[in-house]
Amino acid sequence: MTGDTVNKWQIENGCLLAAGQVASPNFNQRPDGCPISLLVIHNISLPAGHFGGPYIQQLFANCLDTEADACFADLGSLQVSAHLLIDRNGVVTQFVNFDQRAWHAGVSSFAACENCNDYSIGIELEGCDQISYTVPQYDQLVSISQLLMRYYPAITLDRIVGHSDVAPARKTDPGPAFDWGFFRQRLLTKTTNT
């Protein structure tokens, strides 16, 4: 991606323009009067540690072929989603409109506020805790995070967190392979230069 990646992204009526769109049924309405004020970063790979293929999209669309891999057996009844997925090549897919409540954080809390799904946006990075994320993923995540911070001003730098921060007893993602210092420095640099 080039340095003008940030200019590529725009939000219109909760839709990230220029992103691929795959509708997930796994969402509902946000509570009335609940502003979007948190960005939660996750990771996902299906099967675990394997990248590419249709399985993440299938999972979020409730059409995962549970016979495609033995580890999928328990996923057939799972109803999960995220607002966005950024794959290893930096390709971005939107599953749930930002104005809707995606089912990404589960039982969660941030700054003593329960149910993070009510007030957060969830971004999945194709990856796993122990494998480094790619430069295209960081490029897209930085650009999209900057856009979300402008569009939803209650999302501030200290309100961009990992799944492990809002559900520490259950979750470890995005894991130690995610370079928070690198991400935040790039985000700060881009934010101050726009």
ABEGO torsion letter per residue (X at the ends): XBAAAAAABBBBGGBBBGBBBBBBABBBBBBBGBBBABBBBBBBBOBBGBBEEAAAAAAAAGABBAAABAAAAAAAABBBBBABBBBAAGBBBBABBAABBBBAAEBBBBGGBBGAAAABBBBBBBEBAABBBBAAAAAAAAAAAAAAAAABAABBAAABBBAAAABAAABAOAEAABBAAAAAAAAAAAAAAX
